[in-house]
Structures are given as C-alpha cells and as structure tokens.
C-alpha cells in the first residue's frame, strides 16, 4: 500500500511523532493506521500527543530585527530546563528570524522541527504570541529582550528618540501594561470597575457629595495599572504619555514567560 504525505501528516497529528518516525511506522505497518500508532507507542515515540493538555507556562521569547521591521515569538515549554537547552534556544531564534523574513504564518514551515523537539525534550511545546511589525516611514521600532528571554517587547512609535523608545520598551517589560490607551479598555470592564469602586467608597462612609470625585480618582489609578500611556515611566511620577511629548506610540506587544 502506498504511503502518502497526508497519511504521514495524520499520523503525526494523532501521535505527536516526528515526520520520519511516522513514515517508518506506516511503512512497517503496511499502511495500517492503527498498527502504525501501536508501533510508535511501543517505541516510545507517541508520547508527545498525551502532553498537549499539560501546563507549559515556561519557555523563551525571541526577537529579530532588521531594516524592514522586527519580529517576536514566544516558544512555550513545561520546564525552564527544556527552555535552556541548545536545541530549544536555536529553534526559537530561527523562528524569530523566519517570522521577520516571511511573517507569522511562516512558523508552519518549522512544524516538523517543533514536533521533533517535543519528542527530544518530552514536553508540551507550543506558541505564545507571534508578531511582526513593519517599519513605517518616519517611525521606529524597538525590540527588547528581558532576563535572557523571560520577557520580550516590540514597541513602535513616531517622533520619539530611539533612546527614549528603548526606555519605554524596558518599562513595558517592567510594568506589563495591557492596553496602549484608555480608549482600548473594554467599556464593560470600565463600568464594572466603576460600580465596584462606588460600592467600596460608599461602604467606607465617604460623604455622598464626594463619591464621584473619589471614584474618578480611583478609576484613574486603575487605568494607570493597565494603560501604557497613563503609567509612570519606571514608576516615576511623569507618565509615558507626558514623556513622549508630541511623539506617538502606535502599538506594542509584550510576551512574558511564567
């Protein structure tokens, strides 16, 4: 019976085995799918599939940058030990360069390498964010890695000095904002927080005439925890929005391990 690429792909997807192992098992089994699965199990090559529901909060963030733009990928693992292996680091760096050159969808080209890595480290390997920013005329991008790849940031802006943009990238890794501006925060989240803050204020026995002002102040602090432009740069009083003056931050992405 002829073994097709589709047969091999289906066996790999079902068992988590590498491409060559799947092909050999199908050949040995004469094309019998169930028999091939059994062969892989007996050889200890089908274990990766059972790991897909296991926590993989460790891993590594990698970035790549050139004149065309910058890319960031997060490769996730179950343990820090696996993430520190040479094969893991090499693959993360290769993926970042591939995304920089061809875009996020290009990671599919490394599917076989990822499946093989799963079997080598015997862990649930998967992706976190995969992002590419293209350079825009008059703008700049900063790509920052923190703590050896425990966090990674891409931030793009216009009219901002490169050293300040780099500071902002480091701040993002430190402060972990979720949104760029207040307008991006879902209205439902804001209303729920406002209602909760109002109840807290009432329960504290504050004068009713002061409720709105107190709630507004507390809501501003809540925004400051989540919104980049409203955060104090590195915790200082001056906000990021004030620090950039007439400049503009157009977008950012943050990926963290753990």
PyMOL commands that set and color helices and strands:
alter all, ss='L'
color gray80, all
select helices_A, chain A and resi 5-15+19-28+33-42+48-51+80-83+86-102+104-121+162-175+182-184+187-203+208-226+228-230+233-235+240-243
alter helices_A, ss='H'
color red, helices_A
select strands_A, chain A and resi 58-66+69-77+126-134+139-146+151-158+248-256
alter strands_A, ss='S'
color yellow, strands_A
deselect
rebuild
show_as cartoon
